[in-house]
Amino acid sequence: MNKLGLLGKNISYSFSRSYFKKKFEVEHINNTTYENFDIESIDLFPLIIKNTENLKGLNVTIPYKEAIIPYLDKVNKKAKAIGAVNTIKITKKGKLTGYNTDCYGFKNTIKPFLKAHHKNALILGTGGASKAIAYTFNELGINFKYVSRNLSKGVSFTYETLSEMDIKNHQIIVNCTPLGTFPNIDDCPDIPYNAIGSHHILFDLIYNPEETKFLSYGKEKKATVINGLNMLKLQAEKAWSIWNL
């Protein structure tokens, strides 16, 4: 029996396990299972590799997309450029190769909604997922700025310094923070929502709940709102194709 799984922390809510379970049922894939590997810290990762027979691949989620890299034998060129890994393929010889399918999922989800005026974007958060979003914006020729709680290298705005004019000037806003994830559904990034209009796209990487506070504020202002579900489905299928190369 081939084994696949998701590596992360506090991931009982995870989309991936139920998605693949359903996929295996619908497509009559009987020789593969998918389980969660919920670890408290990344240094426990080698034990999973050592103790799990027939492990063929893993998805990687918060907070290990960057921390996993030193444990891999090889990192695919795109994942290296992004600086984050969300998919691992384990070869017959037990070698671990890292890939990033977040960028594929994001690009193919947002592309149909892009119009000529969507030239500037704000990325809320600076974790592993935000790196894939930044990489995709570079590919699409969209300028972007990072927003974070603290100013640091590469961060243009803090939530305190972000003005209504900044919101007006950046008509794509992507939430890469976990703020608003179930069960904390009343949380949302602290930005000047008043400045959002119908020309904006608000994209939330969160998929549970389907409509976060961040997206509902955008909807009130007639913005285009997109949650993370389609992106997840696309990156899951991309991961599946990598495992079955």
Secondary structure, 3 states (H helix, E strand, C coil): CEEEEEEECCCCCCHHHHHHHHHHHHCCCCCEEEEEEECCCHHHHHHHHHHCCCEEEEEECCCCCCCCHHHCCEECHHHHHHCCCCEEEECCCCCEEEECCHHHHHHHHHHHHCCCCCCEEEEECCCHHHHHHHHHHHHHCCEEEEEECCCCCCEEEECCCCCHHHHHHCCEEEECCCCCCCCCCCCCCCCCHHHCCCCCEEEECCCCCCCCHHHHHHHHCCCEEECCHHHHHHHHHHHHHHHCC
